[in-house]
């Protein structure tokens, strides 16, 4: 499988001004033995108990899905995109992709050329939340 030696994939979408409206989505896909596991951490402003609430969802990722995501991610890390230029705006959205030691951050928006990768990562986050194991934040 492409990327078999890589043991961790990270998709991190965060940003916005601190306070209400702030959000962060962190998806980590890790090889565990012969399989893959996804952990989706969803951080939002907590109106009842400020400042933030962090929920964690985990699910198994089938080998074929992991291989497909790794292939898309490897291609994304090989290219250069205009969105990699830091616009030096403090509260803008930042999107980071990481595969092993290789990493790339986009500022303000996601490159259109990577729409399929983003859709697949977002679908996996949604599946983790809908079907996965949920760990609530400590109260």
C-alpha positions in Angstrom: 0.0 0.0 0.0 1.2 3.5 -0.7 2.4 5.2 2.4 2.5 1.9 4.4 5.6 3.1 6.3 3.8 6.2 7.4 1.9 5.6 10.7 -0.1 8.8 11.2 -2.2 11.2 9.0 -3.4 14.5 10.4 -6.0 16.9 9.0 -6.3 20.0 11.1 -8.8 22.8 10.3 -8.8 25.6 12.8 -9.2 29.3 13.0 -11.4 32.3 13.5 -11.4 34.9 16.2 -11.4 33.5 19.8 -14.7 33.2 21.5 -18.2 32.5 20.0 -17.9 31.2 16.5 -14.4 29.7 17.0 -14.1 26.1 15.8 -11.4 23.5 15.4 -11.6 20.1 13.7 -8.7 17.7 14.1 -8.7 14.3 12.4 -5.9 11.9 13.2 -5.7 8.5 11.4 -3.2 6.1 12.9 -2.0 2.7 11.9 -2.5 0.3 14.7 -1.2 -3.2 14.0 -2.7 -4.3 10.7 -5.5 -1.7 10.7 -6.2 2.0 10.8 -8.1 4.0 13.5 -9.5 7.5 13.1 -9.9 10.0 16.0 -11.9 13.1 15.3 -11.6 15.9 17.9 -14.2 18.6 17.6 -13.6 21.8 19.5 -16.3 24.5 19.8 -17.1 27.5 21.9 -19.1 26.3 24.9 -21.9 28.7 25.8 -22.7 26.8 29.0 -19.2 26.4 30.3 -16.8 28.7 28.4 -14.3 28.8 27.0 -14.3 25.6 24.8 -15.8 22.1 24.6 -13.8 19.3 23.1 -15.5 16.1 22.0 -13.6 13.1 20.7 -15.0 10.4 18.4 -13.1 7.4 17.1 -13.8 4.7 14.5 -12.0 2.0 12.5 -11.0 3.0 9.0 -11.1 0.2 6.5 -7.8 -0.6 4.7 -9.1 0.4 1.3 -10.3 3.8 2.6 -7.0 4.4 4.3 -5.0 3.5 1.2 -7.1 5.8 -0.9 -6.8 8.8 1.5 -3.0 8.2 1.7 -2.7 8.3 -2.0 -4.6 11.6 -2.2 -2.6 13.0 0.6 0.7 12.0 -0.9 -0.2 13.8 -4.1 -1.2 16.9 -2.2 2.1 17.0 -0.3 4.1 16.8 -3.6 2.5 19.9 -5.2 2.8 23.6 -4.4 -0.4 25.7 -4.0 -0.9 29.5 -3.9 -2.9 28.9 -0.6 0.4 28.0 1.1 1.3 31.7 1.3 0.8 33.0 4.8 -1.4 36.1 4.6 -0.4 37.2 8.1 -4.0 37.6 9.2 -4.3 36.6 12.8 -7.8 35.1 12.9 -7.9 33.4 9.5 -8.6 29.8 9.0 -5.6 27.5 8.7 -5.7 24.0 7.3 -2.8 21.6 7.9 -2.2 18.2 6.3 0.5 16.0 7.8 1.7 12.5 6.7 4.5 11.3 8.9 7.1 14.0 9.0 5.8 15.8 5.9 3.5 18.7 6.5 1.7 21.5 4.6 -0.4 24.4 5.8 -2.9 26.4 3.8 -4.1 29.8 4.8 -7.7 31.2 4.5 -9.0 28.6 2.1 -8.5 25.1 0.8 -7.0 24.7 -2.7 -9.7 23.8 -5.2 -7.4 21.1 -6.6 -7.7 19.3 -3.3 -11.5 19.3 -3.1 -11.8 15.5 -3.2 -9.3 15.1 -0.4 -11.2 17.6 1.8 -14.6 16.0 1.0 -13.2 12.6 2.0 -11.7 13.9 5.2 -14.9 15.7 6.1 -16.9 12.5 5.4 -14.7 10.5 7.7 -15.1 13.1 10.5 -18.9 12.9 10.0 -18.8 9.1 10.1 -16.7 9.1 13.3 -19.2 11.5 14.9 -22.3 9.5 13.7 -21.1 5.9 14.1 -17.9 6.0 16.2 -17.2 5.8 19.9 -17.8 9.2 21.7 -15.7 10.4 24.6 -17.2 13.5 26.3 -15.0 16.2 27.8 -14.5 16.0 31.6 -17.0 18.1 33.5 
